Amino acid sequence: MADPRIRQIKIKTGVVKRLIKEKVMYVKETKQQEEKIERLKAEAFNEEADSEAKYVIKKQETEEDLAEAEEYKEARTVLDSVKLEG
């Protein structure tokens, strides 16, 4: 049988790799959303802007604020509580 310490190291290494991959994807998704919002703002605030585009922008910004206020705090708490074992 393999040494249980090696098995635990492999498991923990896999967890770290997965978390890094998720973080990279979240950062990428955040950049895409920011670019989308900037595009919508540019389109919405020209002279031919319609009220629907402005509504979408306001709604998106409001949802982001709410998500950041609730989910961000919760995620930050969880991340802060996780510590790597030495």
C-alpha positions in Angstrom: 0.0 0.0 0.0 1.0 3.5 -0.6 2.0 5.8 2.2 -1.1 7.6 3.5 0.9 10.9 3.7 1.6 10.7 0.0 -2.1 10.1 -0.7 -3.0 13.2 1.4 -0.4 15.3 -0.4 -1.8 14.3 -3.8 -5.4 15.1 -2.7 -4.4 18.5 -1.3 -2.3 19.3 -4.4 -5.4 18.4 -6.5 -7.5 20.8 -4.5 -5.0 23.6 -4.9 -4.8 23.1 -8.6 -8.6 23.1 -8.9 -8.9 26.3 -6.8 -6.2 28.0 -9.0 -8.1 27.0 -12.1 -11.4 28.3 -10.7 -9.8 31.6 -9.8 -8.4 32.1 -13.2 -11.8 31.4 -14.7 -13.5 33.8 -12.3 -11.0 36.6 -13.2 -11.5 35.9 -16.9 -15.3 36.0 -16.5 -15.0 39.2 -14.5 -13.0 40.9 -17.3 -15.6 39.8 -19.9 -18.5 41.2 -17.8 -16.7 44.5 -17.3 -16.0 44.7 -21.1 -19.7 43.9 -21.8 -20.8 46.7 -19.4 -18.5 49.2 -20.9 -19.8 48.3 -24.4 -23.3 48.7 -23.2 -22.6 52.0 -21.6 -20.9 53.2 -24.8 -23.9 52.2 -26.8 -26.5 53.4 -24.3 -25.2 56.9 -23.7 -24.9 58.0 -27.3 -27.5 60.3 -28.7 -29.6 57.4 -30.1 -29.8 55.5 -26.8 -32.9 53.7 -26.0 -34.3 53.3 -22.5 -34.1 49.6 -22.6 -30.3 49.6 -23.0 -30.1 52.1 -20.0 -32.3 49.8 -18.0 -30.1 46.8 -18.7 -27.1 48.7 -17.6 -28.6 49.9 -14.4 -30.0 46.5 -13.6 -26.6 44.9 -14.3 -24.8 47.3 -12.0 -27.4 46.9 -9.2 -27.2 43.1 -9.4 -23.4 43.3 -9.2 -23.6 45.5 -6.2 -25.9 43.1 -4.4 -23.9 40.1 -5.4 -20.7 41.7 -4.2 -22.3 42.8 -1.0 -23.6 39.3 -0.1 -21.7 36.7 -2.0 -18.4 38.4 -1.9 -18.5 38.8 1.9 -19.5 35.1 2.3 -16.8 33.9 -0.1 -14.2 36.1 1.6 -15.1 34.7 5.0 -14.7 31.1 3.6 -11.4 31.9 2.0 -10.1 33.6 5.1 -11.0 30.6 7.2 -9.2 28.1 4.9 -5.6 27.8 5.8 -3.0 25.6 4.2 -1.7 23.0 6.6 2.1 23.1 7.0 
